[in-house]
Amino acid sequence: MSMVFAQLLMGVIMAGKTKRAALVLTEDQKTMLEELSRSRKAPAREIERAKVLVGYSDGISIAGLERLTGNSRPTIYKCIDKALAAGVQMGLKDKYHRPQEPEISDEDKAWVVNIACTKPKDHGFAAELWTISGLANFVSEHAESAGFPRLAQAGKSTVWRILDENKIKPHKIGYYLEKRDPDFDRKMQEVLMVYRDVSIYREGAVHDGRPEPIYTVSVDEKPGVQAIGLTAPDLPPAPGKYTAIGRDYEYIRRGTVSILAGIDLHSGHIFANVEDRHRSVEFIALLKRLDEHYPPEGIIRVVLDNHSAHISKETMAYLATRPGRFEYVHTPKHGSWLNLIECAFSKMSKTFLRHIRVGSIDELKTRIIKGIDEFNASPVVFRWNKFDLEVV
């Protein structure tokens, strides 16, 4: 028998012979320990220790506690001694201890984070993003030459802990939108001022305070609406057999159409043309429709983006034939979310365009126009409600 083992065994025997005081629990403490011992969510070690403390307070012997919990005698003694010395809560917890100083220094971690903040392609690899295993392999291969020998044996778990500590996830992409329009704030304020003006004149564009009525229309295009056809008839739901409509996985692409639309911000009425393309000629057709709809003495204020069809030579030539009739208010680049017609397009996508299947392009056009007519039967006025931005 080795000397170390003999000393350990002697320590256990002497610990067993040591007379320990009884553990007296209050009613609240006992209730808490009993509930913890039956818990399904608490850590397993705390559940076992709760059983030990409850059993010891009830007078169960150490041998009985061994059989009850399956723990060794030294483990049971340690739990009881902590509870007797510092209270029940201390008996349930592990003592904080650090057996040795960490071997990975802050400089080591900073080097790993610095590598993680680069791309694999910067180091001659084909990949765009790091994987944890790929980063760990790179770190272990280059640690010695970089002056961080401790990291030469670092594995994925070590690298992951360093990254997690610094909230770095080099294997993921978080998208953002760069403001490429230097006048973004000014144009945004112009659009919001138009919406504020519309909210003031809720009853319509005509008001005694204005020499001429102003009608505000939000305009844009929704291109690429697909005409998708069925390869087999849909199967209707059947009680006890089909809970939903059955549809064949395969489909037929019949082409696409574009919806050129404008919404009257006073009334909610939607003007829409469904075209095969969205060029200047199609956009001019929508402007002509607006011109015919509103009284000739009014100004049509159009909120729209900088699409080429909106500012082309053909469009400008048409506007020149109607001087003072149209007033453009441009949204900034990458600011389509400022255009309220997008709310109407979103509503279309969630209602009659959702899961739509047609037999031809013409059928798709007909059904889109029918869906917009249904909207206009019960128009919804979309309003911008937040105007807490300073005008610049």
C-alpha positions in Angstrom: 0.0 0.0 0.0 1.5 3.4 -1.0 2.1 6.1 1.6 -0.3 8.6 -0.1 -3.2 6.1 -0.2 -2.6 5.1 3.4 -2.7 8.8 4.5 -6.0 9.3 2.6 -7.5 6.2 4.1 -6.5 7.3 7.6 -8.0 10.7 7.0 -11.3 9.1 6.0 -11.3 6.8 9.1 -10.5 9.6 11.5 -13.1 11.8 9.8 -15.6 9.0 10.4 -14.7 8.8 14.1 -15.0 12.6 14.6 -18.1 13.5 16.6 -20.2 15.9 14.7 -22.9 18.2 16.1 -26.5 17.6 15.1 -27.9 19.8 12.2 -30.9 21.7 13.5 -33.1 23.1 10.7 -35.9 25.6 11.0 -39.2 24.8 9.4 -38.5 27.1 6.5 -35.1 25.6 5.9 -36.4 22.1 6.0 -39.3 22.9 3.6 -36.8 24.6 1.2 -34.4 21.5 1.3 -37.3 19.1 0.8 -38.6 21.0 -2.2 -35.1 21.2 -3.6 -34.5 17.5 -3.1 -37.6 16.8 -5.3 -36.8 19.4 -7.9 -36.5 18.5 -11.6 -34.8 21.7 -12.7 -32.1 22.4 -10.0 -28.5 21.3 -10.5 -28.0 17.6 -9.6 -25.3 18.3 -7.1 -27.6 20.7 -5.1 -30.4 18.1 -5.2 -28.0 15.4 -3.8 -26.7 17.8 -1.1 -30.3 18.7 -0.1 -31.1 15.0 0.4 -27.9 14.6 2.5 -28.8 17.6 4.8 -32.4 16.6 5.2 -31.4 13.0 6.0 -28.7 14.0 8.5 -31.1 16.4 10.3 -33.5 13.5 10.6 -30.9 11.3 12.2 -30.0 9.0 9.4 -26.6 7.5 9.7 -23.7 8.2 7.4 -23.9 4.7 6.0 -27.7 5.3 5.4 -26.9 8.5 3.6 -24.5 6.6 1.4 -27.2 4.2 0.4 -29.8 6.9 0.0 -27.8 9.3 -2.2 -25.1 7.1 -3.7 -22.4 9.5 -2.7 -19.1 8.6 -1.0 -18.5 9.1 2.7 -16.0 11.9 2.3 -18.5 13.8 0.0 -21.2 13.5 2.6 -18.9 14.7 5.4 -17.8 17.7 3.3 -21.4 18.7 2.7 -22.3 18.3 6.4 -19.2 20.2 7.7 -19.9 23.2 5.4 -23.5 23.3 6.6 -22.5 23.1 10.2 -19.8 25.8 9.8 -21.4 28.3 7.6 -25.1 27.5 7.3 -27.4 25.4 5.0 -26.9 27.5 1.9 -23.2 27.1 2.1 -23.7 23.3 2.4 -25.4 23.3 -0.9 -22.8 25.3 -2.9 -19.3 24.6 -4.1 -16.5 26.7 -2.6 -14.9 28.9 -5.1 -11.3 27.9 -5.7 -8.7 28.2 -8.4 -6.2 25.4 -8.1 -3.6 27.4 -10.2 -3.2 30.6 -12.0 -4.6 30.7 -15.6 -2.0 29.7 -18.1 -3.5 31.7 -21.0 -2.7 35.4 -20.5 -4.6 38.4 -21.6 -2.0 38.9 -24.3 -2.7 35.4 -25.6 -6.5 36.1 -25.7 -6.0 39.5 -27.4 -4.0 37.8 -30.2 -6.7 35.2 -30.7 -9.4 38.0 -30.9 -7.2 39.9 -33.3 -7.0 36.9 -35.6 -10.8 36.3 -35.3 -11.4 39.9 -36.4 -9.7 39.2 -39.7 -11.0 37.1 -42.6 -9.5 33.7 -43.6 -8.9 35.1 -47.1 -6.6 37.7 -45.5 -4.3 34.7 -44.6 -4.4 33.0 -47.9 -7.4 30.7 -47.4 -10.4 30.4 -49.8 -13.1 30.9 -47.1 -14.8 34.2 -46.4 -15.6 33.5 -42.7 -13.9 31.5 -40.0 -15.3 28.4 -38.6 -14.4 27.7 -34.9 -12.4 24.6 -35.9 -10.6 26.4 -38.7 -9.7 29.3 -36.4 -8.5 26.9 -33.7 -6.3 25.1 -36.2 -4.8 28.4 -37.4 -4.2 29.5 -33.9 -2.4 26.3 -32.9 -0.3 26.2 -36.0 0.9 29.8 -35.7 1.0 30.3 -32.0 4.7 29.4 -31.6 6.0 31.7 -34.3 3.8 34.5 -33.1 5.3 34.3 -29.6 2.3 32.6 -27.8 3.5 29.0 -27.1 0.7 28.2 -24.6 -1.8 28.4 -27.5 0.0 25.8 -29.5 -2.2 23.1 -27.8 -5.4 25.2 -27.8 -8.5 23.4 -29.1 -11.9 24.5 -30.2 -13.3 24.8 -26.7 -10.5 27.1 -25.6 -10.8 29.3 -28.7 -14.6 29.3 -28.2 -14.3 30.5 -24.6 -12.0 33.3 -25.6 -14.3 34.5 -28.3 -17.4 34.2 -26.1 -15.7 36.2 -23.4 -15.2 39.0 -25.8 -18.6 38.6 -27.5 -17.0 37.9 -30.9 -18.7 35.6 -33.5 -16.5 35.4 -36.6 -18.6 32.6 -38.1 -21.7 34.9 -38.4 -22.7 38.0 -40.4 -24.7 40.8 -39.1 -26.1 43.0 -41.9 -26.4 46.8 -41.8 -27.4 49.4 -44.3 -24.9 52.1 -45.1 -26.2 55.5 -45.8 -24.9 56.2 -49.3 -27.0 59.3 -49.8 -25.1 62.4 -48.3 -28.5 64.2 -48.1 -30.3 61.3 -46.4 -31.4 63.3 -43.3 -32.6 66.3 -45.3 -34.6 64.2 -47.7 -36.0 62.1 -44.9 -37.2 65.3 -43.1 -38.8 66.5 -46.4 -40.8 63.3 -46.6 -41.8 63.5 -43.0 -42.9 67.1 -43.4 -45.2 66.0 -46.2 -46.7 63.3 -44.0 -47.1 65.8 -41.2 -49.0 68.1 -43.6 -51.2 65.2 -44.7 -52.0 64.4 -41.0 -53.0 68.0 -40.4 -55.5 67.9 -43.3 -57.1 64.6 -42.4 -60.4 65.4 -44.2 -58.8 65.8 -47.6 -56.6 67.9 -49.7 -59.0 70.8 -50.0 -58.7 73.5 -47.2 -59.7 77.1 -46.9 -56.1 78.1 -45.9 -54.7 77.0 -49.3 -55.2 78.8 -52.6 -55.0 75.5 -54.4 -55.7 72.0 -53.2 -52.8 69.6 -52.8 -53.4 65.9 -53.3 -50.6 63.7 -51.9 -49.9 60.3 -53.6 -47.3 57.8 -52.6 -46.0 56.0 -55.7 -43.7 53.1 -56.3 -43.3 49.8 -58.3 -43.5 46.2 -57.2 -41.6 44.3 -59.9 -41.1 40.6 -60.3 -44.5 39.4 -59.2 -44.4 35.8 -60.4 -47.1 34.1 -62.4 -46.8 30.5 -61.1 -48.9 27.7 -62.4 -50.0 24.3 -61.1 -48.8 21.0 -62.5 -51.7 19.2 -60.9 -55.0 20.4 -59.4 -55.1 21.4 -55.7 -56.7 18.9 -53.4 -59.4 20.5 -51.1 -59.4 19.8 -47.4 -61.4 16.7 -46.4 -62.6 15.9 -42.9 -60.6 13.0 -41.4 -58.3 12.9 -44.4 -56.7 16.2 -45.4 -56.4 19.0 -42.9 -55.1 21.5 -45.4 -55.2 22.1 -49.2 -53.0 19.6 -50.9 -50.6 21.0 -53.6 -48.1 19.4 -55.8 -44.5 20.4 -55.1 -43.7 21.1 -58.7 -44.9 24.3 -60.5 -44.7 26.1 -63.8 -43.1 29.5 -64.2 -45.2 31.6 -66.6 -43.3 34.9 -66.3 -43.5 38.0 -64.1 -45.4 41.3 -64.0 -44.8 44.6 -62.3 -47.4 46.5 -60.2 -47.1 50.3 -60.7 -49.2 51.8 -57.9 -49.9 54.9 -56.0 -52.0 55.4 -52.8 -53.9 58.6 -52.0 -52.7 59.4 -48.5 -55.9 61.3 -47.7 -58.4 58.7 -48.8 -56.5 55.4 -49.0 -57.6 54.9 -52.6 -55.0 52.8 -54.6 -54.3 53.5 -58.2 -52.6 50.6 -59.9 -51.5 49.4 -63.3 -50.2 45.9 -63.9 -47.7 45.9 -66.7 -45.2 43.4 -68.2 -42.4 45.9 -67.6 -41.8 49.1 -65.6 -40.2 51.6 -68.0 -40.8 55.3 -68.5 -43.8 54.7 -70.7 -45.5 52.6 -68.1 -44.8 55.2 -65.3 -46.1 58.0 -67.5 -49.3 56.0 -68.0 -49.7 56.0 -64.2 -49.1 59.8 -64.0 -51.7 60.3 -66.7 -54.2 58.3 -64.7 -53.5 60.5 -61.7 -53.9 63.6 -63.8 -57.3 62.4 -65.1 -58.5 61.5 -61.6 -57.9 64.7 -59.7 -59.5 68.1 -60.3 -57.5 70.2 -62.8 -56.9 73.1 -60.4 -55.2 70.9 -57.8 -51.5 70.1 -57.3 -50.5 66.4 -57.3 -47.7 65.9 -54.8 -46.0 62.6 -55.5 -43.8 60.9 -52.9 -41.4 58.5 -54.9 -37.8 57.3 -55.1 -35.1 58.0 -57.6 -35.9 55.1 -60.0 -34.6 55.9 -63.5 -38.2 55.8 -64.9 -39.2 58.6 -62.6 -36.6 61.0 -63.8 -36.0 59.9 -67.4 -36.0 62.3 -70.4 -39.4 60.9 -71.4 -40.9 61.4 -68.0 -39.5 65.0 -67.7 -40.8 65.7 -71.2 -44.3 64.7 -70.1 -44.1 66.7 -66.9 -43.1 69.7 -69.0 -46.5 69.5 -70.8 -48.3 69.8 -67.4 -46.4 72.7 -65.7 -47.3 73.1 -62.0 -49.4 70.0 -62.0 -47.0 67.6 -60.4 -44.7 68.1 -57.4 -42.0 65.5 -56.7 -40.9 64.7 -53.2 -38.0 62.2 -53.4 -37.2 59.6 -50.7 -33.5 59.3 -50.0 -31.5 56.4 -51.5 -32.0 53.2 -49.5 -35.0 54.8 -47.8 -37.8 52.9 -49.4 -39.2 52.2 -45.9 -40.2 55.9 -45.8 -42.6 55.4 -48.7 -46.1 54.5 -47.4 -47.1 52.7 -50.6 -44.8 49.9 -49.3 -47.5 49.3 -46.6 -50.0 48.6 -49.4 -47.5 46.3 -51.2 -47.0 44.4 -48.0 -50.7 44.0 -47.5 -51.0 42.6 -51.1 -48.2 40.1 -50.4 -50.0 38.9 -47.3 -53.5 38.6 -48.8 -54.4 38.0 -52.4 -50.8 37.4 -53.7 -50.0 34.8 -51.0 -49.8 31.3 -52.5 -51.4 32.5 -55.7 -51.5 30.1 -58.7 -52.6 31.1 -62.1 -53.0 29.6 -65.6 -51.5 32.6 -67.5 -50.0 36.0 -67.2 -53.4 37.6 -68.1 -55.1 35.7 -65.3 -52.5 37.1 -62.8 -53.1 40.6 -64.1 -56.9 40.2 -63.7 -56.6 38.8 -60.2 -54.3 41.6 -59.1 -56.6 44.3 -60.4 -59.5 42.5 -58.7 -57.6 42.3 -55.4 -56.9 46.1 -55.5 -60.5 46.8 -56.3 -61.4 44.8 -53.1 -59.0 47.0 -51.2 -60.6 50.2 -52.6 -64.0 49.0 -51.6 -62.8 49.3 -48.0 -59.9 51.7 -48.2 -57.3 52.0 -45.4 -55.6 55.3 -44.8 -51.9 54.6 -43.9 -50.5 57.4 -41.7 -47.0 58.1 -40.4 -47.4 58.8 -36.6 -43.9 59.5 -35.4 -42.7 63.1 -36.0 -40.3 63.6 -33.1 -37.2 64.3 -35.4 -35.7 67.7 -35.7 -35.9 69.4 -39.0 -32.4 70.0 -40.4 
